[in-house]
C-alpha cells in the first residue's frame, strides 16, 4: 500500500504545474505590455526579438495554463491570480494602443482620452467652447521626444475673439507673448536661414517642430504665440480665422536631453508685437462691434 502511495506521489510530482506556469506567463506578458511605454524597449520588442504575434501567443498560453491549473487544482491560487492578470492585459494593451498610435487615428471619444493622456498641460482647451470642437488630435512623438496635440473649433462668424482666447489660455497657466497676422507669421517661418539672426532660426525651428501637424491658416488670420511652461522654452500657437469662426490650437511640448532654458521671444517679434498688436486688437473690436 505504501508502495502504491509512493508511486502515486511520484506520478503527481511529474505532472506539469500548469497553474504556476499560467501565473508566470501572465506576469511576463503584463510586464512586456507595460514596458511598451518605453521607447528603447518598444524598438527592441518590435524590430529585434519579439513580434507582436508572440505577445498574443504568450497571453493565450498564460490564459490556457491558468484555466487548466484551476480545473486540475494545480496551484489553484496562483492559477486564479494568473487569470486575473490575464484579464487585465487586454486593458493595458488597449491603453498602450491608444497611446502609441499616430495622431488622428482614434475616433471620438477615444481621441479625447488620448489627448488628455498625451497633453495633460493643454487639456483645458477641451473645456473651451467644447460643444463646437471639430477635431482633436494628439501623439506622443517618441522619435523627436515629447508630445504634440491640436484642437480645432468651428462656430458661427465672430464667435471668438483674440482677447477671449488669450484670457482662457492665461487663466490656465499659459503666457501670451505676441499676436500677429498670419501673413507675417508665414513670412517668418518661410524666410531663408541666411536672412535671419541665429536666435530667430532657433525660435523658428522650435515653433515648427510640431510635426506631423501643419499650421492651417489664411493670410488674414491672427496667430498667437504662447509660452506654456515647456522646460526647453518651446512655444505653442493658436490661430484664429479672419471671420473669427474657427480656432486652431497647436500644442508643442518637446522633450530632449538638452539643458533647460527660459522662453525667449526674438527681438524682431518683440518689436512687431509693440508696433502691431494694438492694430490687431482694434480690428478685432471693430469686427465684433465692441
C-alpha positions as CSV (number, residue, x, y, z in Angstrom):
1,X,0.0,0.0,0.0
2,X,2.8,2.3,0.9
3,X,4.5,1.4,-2.4
4,X,1.3,2.3,-4.4
5,X,1.0,5.6,-2.5
6,X,4.7,6.4,-3.2
7,X,4.1,5.7,-6.9
8,X,1.0,8.0,-7.0
9,X,3.1,10.7,-5.4
10,X,5.8,10.3,-7.9
11,X,3.2,10.4,-10.8
12,X,1.7,13.6,-9.3
13,X,5.1,15.1,-9.0
14,X,5.8,14.5,-12.6
15,X,2.6,16.4,-13.7
16,X,3.2,19.8,-15.1
17,X,2.1,22.5,-12.6
18,X,0.0,24.4,-15.1
19,X,-1.3,26.8,-12.5
20,X,2.2,28.1,-11.7
21,X,3.1,28.2,-15.4
22,X,0.0,30.2,-16.2
23,X,0.7,32.6,-13.4
24,X,4.3,33.2,-14.5
25,X,3.3,33.6,-18.2
26,X,0.7,36.2,-17.2
27,X,3.2,38.2,-15.2
28,X,5.7,38.1,-18.1
29,X,3.0,39.2,-20.6
30,X,1.9,42.0,-18.3
31,X,5.5,43.2,-17.8
32,X,6.0,43.3,-21.6
33,X,2.8,45.2,-22.1
34,X,3.8,47.8,-19.5
35,X,7.4,48.1,-20.9
36,X,6.0,49.0,-24.3
37,X,5.6,52.6,-22.9
38,X,9.4,52.9,-23.0
39,X,10.8,53.7,-26.5
40,X,14.0,51.6,-26.4
41,X,12.1,48.5,-25.2
42,X,9.4,49.1,-27.8
43,X,12.0,49.2,-30.6
44,X,13.8,46.1,-29.3
45,X,10.4,44.3,-28.9
46,X,9.1,45.2,-32.3
47,X,12.2,45.0,-34.5
48,X,14.7,42.6,-32.9
49,X,13.3,40.0,-30.5
50,X,9.5,39.6,-30.1
51,X,7.0,40.3,-32.8
52,X,3.6,41.4,-31.7
53,X,2.2,37.9,-32.6
54,X,4.4,36.4,-29.8
55,X,2.9,38.7,-27.2
56,X,-0.6,37.5,-28.2
57,X,0.7,33.9,-28.0
58,X,2.1,34.5,-24.5
59,X,-1.3,35.9,-23.5
60,X,-3.1,32.9,-24.9
61,X,-0.7,30.4,-23.2
62,X,-1.0,32.2,-19.8
63,X,-4.8,32.0,-20.1
64,X,-4.9,28.3,-21.1
65,X,-2.4,27.2,-18.5
66,X,-4.2,29.2,-15.7
67,X,-7.5,27.7,-16.7
68,X,-6.0,24.2,-16.7
69,X,-4.3,24.7,-13.4
70,X,-7.6,25.9,-11.8
71,X,-9.6,23.0,-13.1
72,X,-7.0,20.3,-12.2
73,X,-6.2,22.1,-8.9
74,X,-2.6,22.6,-9.6
75,X,-1.5,25.7,-7.6
76,X,-5.1,26.9,-7.9
77,X,-4.4,30.2,-6.0
78,X,-1.6,31.1,-8.5
79,X,-3.8,29.9,-11.4
80,X,-6.6,32.2,-10.2
81,X,-4.2,35.1,-9.8
82,X,-2.8,34.4,-13.3
83,X,-6.3,34.6,-14.7
84,X,-7.0,37.9,-13.1
85,X,-3.7,39.3,-14.6
86,X,-4.6,37.8,-17.9
87,X,-7.9,39.7,-17.9
88,X,-6.0,42.9,-17.1
89,X,-3.6,42.5,-20.0
90,X,-6.1,43.4,-22.8
91,X,-7.0,46.6,-20.9
92,X,-3.3,47.5,-20.5
93,X,-2.7,46.7,-24.2
94,X,-5.7,48.9,-25.3
95,X,-4.3,51.8,-23.3
96,X,-0.9,51.2,-25.0
97,X,-2.5,51.0,-28.4
98,X,-4.3,54.3,-27.9
99,X,-1.2,56.0,-26.6
100,X,1.2,54.8,-29.3
101,X,-1.0,55.2,-32.4
102,X,-0.4,58.1,-34.8
103,X,-2.3,61.4,-34.3
104,X,-5.8,61.4,-35.7
105,X,-6.1,57.6,-35.7
106,X,-8.6,57.4,-32.7
107,X,-12.3,58.2,-33.2
108,X,-14.3,60.2,-30.6
109,X,-14.3,59.8,-27.6
110,X,-11.0,57.9,-27.6
111,X,-9.4,60.9,-29.2
112,X,-10.4,63.0,-26.1
113,X,-8.9,60.3,-23.8
114,X,-5.7,60.2,-26.0
115,X,-5.3,64.0,-25.9
116,X,-5.7,64.1,-22.1
117,X,-3.1,61.4,-21.7
118,X,-0.6,62.8,-24.2
119,X,-1.1,66.6,-23.4
120,X,-2.3,66.9,-19.8
121,X,-1.0,70.5,-19.6
122,X,-3.2,71.5,-22.6
123,X,-6.3,69.6,-21.8
124,X,-8.0,72.8,-20.6
125,X,-8.7,73.6,-24.2
126,X,-11.2,70.7,-24.3
127,X,-13.4,72.9,-22.0
128,X,-13.2,75.9,-24.3
129,X,-16.4,76.1,-26.3
130,X,-16.4,72.3,-26.2
131,X,-19.8,71.9,-28.0
132,X,-18.0,73.3,-31.1
133,X,-14.9,71.1,-31.0
134,X,-14.5,69.8,-34.6
135,X,-11.3,67.8,-34.3
136,X,-8.9,66.6,-31.6
137,X,-5.5,65.0,-32.4
138,X,-2.5,64.2,-30.3
139,X,0.5,62.0,-30.2
140,X,3.5,61.0,-28.0
141,X,6.2,61.7,-30.6
142,X,8.9,59.3,-29.4
143,X,11.3,59.8,-32.3
144,X,11.6,63.5,-31.6
145,X,10.6,63.1,-28.0
146,X,7.8,64.9,-26.2
147,X,4.2,65.2,-27.1
148,X,2.1,67.3,-29.5
149,X,-1.6,68.0,-29.8
150,X,-4.1,70.1,-31.7
151,X,-7.8,71.1,-31.0
152,X,-9.9,72.7,-33.7
153,X,-13.1,74.7,-33.0
154,X,-15.6,75.8,-35.6
155,X,-18.6,78.0,-34.9
156,X,-20.5,81.0,-36.4
157,X,-18.8,84.2,-37.5
158,X,-17.5,86.4,-34.7
159,X,-17.9,83.6,-32.2
160,X,-14.3,84.1,-30.9
161,X,-12.0,87.0,-30.1
162,X,-8.3,87.3,-29.7
163,X,-8.9,88.6,-26.2
164,X,-11.1,85.7,-25.3
165,X,-8.5,83.1,-26.5
166,X,-5.7,84.9,-24.6
167,X,-7.8,85.1,-21.4
168,X,-8.6,81.4,-21.5
169,X,-5.0,80.5,-22.1
170,X,-3.6,82.7,-19.4
171,X,-6.2,81.6,-16.9
172,X,-4.8,78.1,-17.3
173,X,-1.1,78.9,-17.0
174,X,-0.1,79.8,-20.5
175,X,1.5,83.2,-21.1
176,X,0.7,85.2,-24.2
177,X,3.7,86.9,-25.9
178,X,2.7,88.1,-29.3
179,X,-0.2,88.2,-31.8
180,X,0.5,88.8,-35.5
181,X,-1.3,88.5,-38.9
182,X,-0.8,85.0,-40.4
183,X,0.9,86.6,-43.4
184,X,3.7,87.9,-41.2
185,X,3.9,84.6,-39.4
186,X,4.2,82.7,-42.7
187,X,6.9,85.1,-43.9
188,X,8.8,84.5,-40.7
189,X,8.7,80.7,-40.9
190,X,9.3,80.6,-44.6
191,X,12.3,83.0,-44.6
192,X,15.7,81.7,-45.5
193,X,18.1,81.0,-42.7
194,X,20.6,83.4,-44.2
195,X,18.1,86.2,-43.7
196,X,17.6,85.6,-40.0
197,X,19.8,86.0,-37.0
198,X,20.6,82.8,-35.1
199,X,18.1,83.4,-32.3
200,X,15.3,83.6,-34.9
201,X,16.5,80.5,-36.7
202,X,16.4,78.6,-33.4
203,X,13.0,80.0,-32.4
204,X,11.6,79.1,-35.8
205,X,12.9,75.6,-35.5
206,X,11.2,75.2,-32.1
207,X,7.9,76.6,-33.2
208,X,7.7,74.5,-36.4
209,X,8.9,71.2,-34.7
210,X,5.3,70.4,-34.1
211,X,5.4,67.9,-37.0
212,X,3.4,65.8,-38.1
213,X,0.9,68.7,-37.8
214,X,0.9,71.5,-40.3
215,X,-0.3,75.0,-39.5
216,X,-3.6,75.6,-41.3
217,X,-4.1,79.4,-41.9
218,X,-5.1,82.1,-44.3
219,X,-3.2,85.4,-44.7
220,X,-5.6,87.5,-42.7
221,X,-5.9,85.1,-39.8
222,X,-4.4,86.0,-36.4
223,X,-1.6,84.0,-34.9
224,X,-1.0,84.0,-31.2
225,X,2.3,82.7,-29.7
226,X,2.2,81.3,-26.1
227,X,4.7,80.2,-23.6
228,X,3.3,77.0,-22.0
229,X,5.9,76.1,-19.3
230,X,7.9,73.7,-21.5
231,X,11.3,73.3,-19.9
232,X,13.1,74.0,-23.2
233,X,11.1,77.2,-23.7
234,X,9.3,75.7,-26.8
235,X,6.3,77.8,-27.8
236,X,2.8,76.8,-28.8
237,X,0.4,78.5,-31.2
238,X,-3.2,79.4,-31.6
239,X,-4.6,80.5,-34.9
240,X,-7.9,82.5,-35.1
241,X,-9.6,82.8,-38.5
242,X,-10.3,86.1,-40.2
243,X,-14.0,85.7,-39.7
244,X,-13.5,84.7,-36.1
245,X,-15.5,81.5,-36.6
246,X,-12.6,79.0,-36.3
247,X,-9.8,78.5,-33.8
248,X,-7.0,76.0,-34.0
249,X,-4.7,75.4,-31.1
250,X,-1.3,73.7,-31.7
251,X,0.4,72.4,-28.5
252,X,4.1,71.6,-28.7
253,X,5.7,70.0,-25.6
254,X,9.0,68.9,-26.9
255,X,11.4,67.0,-24.6
256,X,15.1,66.4,-25.3
257,X,18.2,65.8,-23.2
258,X,19.2,69.4,-23.7
259,X,19.6,71.6,-20.6
260,X,16.5,73.6,-19.5
261,X,16.3,77.2,-20.7
262,X,13.9,80.1,-20.4
263,X,11.4,81.0,-23.1
264,X,12.9,83.8,-25.3
265,X,11.0,85.7,-27.9
266,X,13.2,87.1,-30.7
267,X,13.7,90.9,-30.6
268,X,12.1,91.3,-34.1
269,X,8.9,89.7,-32.8
270,X,9.0,91.9,-29.7
271,X,9.2,94.9,-31.9
272,X,6.4,93.6,-34.1
273,X,4.2,93.0,-31.1
274,X,4.7,96.5,-29.8
275,X,4.0,98.1,-33.2
276,X,1.1,96.0,-34.5
277,X,-0.7,94.3,-31.6
278,X,-2.8,97.3,-30.9
279,X,-4.0,97.4,-34.5
280,X,-5.0,93.7,-34.4
281,X,-7.0,94.2,-31.2
282,X,-8.6,97.4,-32.7
283,X,-9.6,95.5,-35.8
284,X,-11.0,92.7,-33.6
285,X,-13.1,95.1,-31.6
286,X,-14.4,96.7,-34.9
287,X,-15.4,93.3,-36.3
288,X,-17.3,92.3,-33.2
289,X,-18.8,95.8,-32.6
290,X,-17.2,96.0,-29.1
